[in-house]
Amino acid sequence: MQAKILSVLALFTSTGTLICCALPALLVGLGMAAVVVSAVSSFPWLIPLTRHKAWLFLGSGVMIALNFYLAYHPKRQLACDQNAGASGCETASQWNRIVLWLSAAIYAVGVFMAYLALPILKGLEG
């Protein structure tokens, strides 16, 4: 249960990093700044998220790292429902790992767009 909660939280926090920082940077880079302006006027809570992006990325990274530890660390015997049996536990574990890897991929895109894309583009220009 603990791993499932952490995997869902990791997914939502990594999606938050994508919405806050990566998606606006991508849209501006593609010449769609009007979309970003429209989104910020419709969702004004995006501005405080952007101001605290370092904390947002740090929190998301810690949650994803903790989730990797819980998903892949040799753990004690899981308590499963007697009706579900071992296959129920395997399905839950597989689902948690899928959500974990999806969270990690979203987080990686967010980190790239928020911290690496602009320096790379500046390096290519000059």
Long-range contacts (C-beta under 8 A, 24 or more apart in sequence): 2-70, 3-67, 3-70, 3-71, 3-93, 3-96, 4-92, 4-95, 4-96, 6-63, 6-66, 6-67, 6-70, 7-67, 7-71, 7-96, 7-99, 7-100, 7-103, 8-99, 9-63, 10-60, 10-63, 10-64, 10-67, 10-99, 10-100, 10-103, 11-99, 11-102, 11-103, 11-106, 13-56, 13-59, 13-60, 13-63, 13-64, 13-103, 14-60, 14-64, 14-103, 14-104, 14-106, 14-107, 14-110, 15-103, 15-106, 16-49, 16-56, 16-60, 17-53, 17-56, 17-57, 17-60, 17-106, 17-107, 17-110, 17-111, 17-114, 18-106, 18-109, 18-110, 19-46, 19-49, 20-46, 20-49, 20-50, 20-53, 20-56, 20-110, 21-49, 21-50, 21-53, 21-56, 21-57, 21-110, 21-113, 21-114, 22-109, 22-110, 22-112, 22-113, 22-114, 23-113, 24-50, 25-113, 25-114, 25-117, 25-118, 26-113, 26-117, 29-117, 29-121, 53-114, 57-107, 57-110, 57-111, 57-114, 60-107, 60-110, 61-107, 64-100, 64-103, 64-104, 64-107, 67-96, 67-100, 67-103, 68-100, 68-104, 71-96, 71-97, 71-100
